[in-house]
Amino acid sequence: MQTINARPTHSTFFIDLPLCRLNVMRSGQGEAMIMLPATISRLENWYDLVDFMAQWFEVYFFELPGHGESSPFQQPFTTALIGPLVEQLVDELGIQRFSLMGFSFGGILAMQVFSRLHRRIDNLVLLSPCLTWRSIQVSAMRREMLLKIVSLLKHASLKNKVYHLLHDPPYLTYSASFLRRLGNIEATIPVDEVLKKIQPTTLDILTAQIFESLKFEINPPQEPHSTPCYLAMSVFDPLIDFNVTVATLQRFFSQPEIIQLDYPFHQPPKPFTFDELNEEFGPTVEAFLAARREGIRCSDSDQRIYEE
């Protein structure tokens, strides 16, 4: 399949904000979209998805504070800071209204941003998102073990030992295998590659992210939001429960559009290329945007839309 448009050209820049300095990637033109990162995401991991969505939006993606070349927060990392951070970012860029997109852990970030800035958000797009700790498919025993481990890593002496062990190949392999089994992490996610690239500040933030993922819950509004919300997720996702995610989303949004996928993974074994994204999802994005322009729901014409 031919790309829907010529591939946009992305660029990167630094922006100094009150909370931290962000390393930002920009691509495309048109309505603004803020794309939120997943755990330990670097710009180079997101080129294809950013450029794919940039065929319809002016997309901004940034490395999380303390990751890549973004500076850490001056205070301990918490997802509650991402709402004010995105507010500072869009204000500095002169963006009044925008769409918001999040994948996996980016679902938690998206909900934090939405709860603060929902009056400025035109669309919310979620890809296999974590929206509540209840959706994470680990047993109660494993969840408690993970919580204890990340709590122990808050101690500086133990954290330093773990950091050095992660850069010792035999221990790295063991650590990756242990985390994969304990956290029900699928084989497609290269845990060992992720761990060996972790810097001390990133390790602090990663443990905070794991802790929040296992504890995160946000109260729904008294009345569901009417903001257009789109979810694309596999019913066979091995990490995040599809039905729990849908039920959670329906408490927040009056008419979420939900596409059921049938992938046997949470994260693809190999990231989709720009052309593969166009092949798999380009027509769906076009259909959503056309339906929005005409003021109709895609579920009226797309049989893959989930209906209770």
Secondary structure as UniProt FT lines:
FT   STRAND          11..16
FT   STRAND          21..27
FT   STRAND          32..36
FT   TURN            39..40
FT   HELIX           43..45
FT   HELIX           47..53
FT   TURN            54..56
FT   STRAND          58..62
FT   TURN            65..66
FT   TURN            68..69
FT   HELIX           79..81
FT   HELIX           82..93
FT   STRAND          98..103
FT   TURN            104..105
FT   HELIX           106..117
FT   HELIX           118..120
FT   STRAND          121..127
FT   HELIX           133..135
FT   HELIX           140..152
FT   TURN            153..154
FT   HELIX           156..165
FT   TURN            166..167
FT   HELIX           169..182
FT   TURN            183..184
FT   TURN            187..188
FT   HELIX           191..196
FT   HELIX           200..215
FT   STRAND          229..234
FT   TURN            235..236
FT   HELIX           242..252
FT   STRAND          257..261
FT   HELIX           274..294
FT   HELIX           298..300
FT   TURN            303..304
//
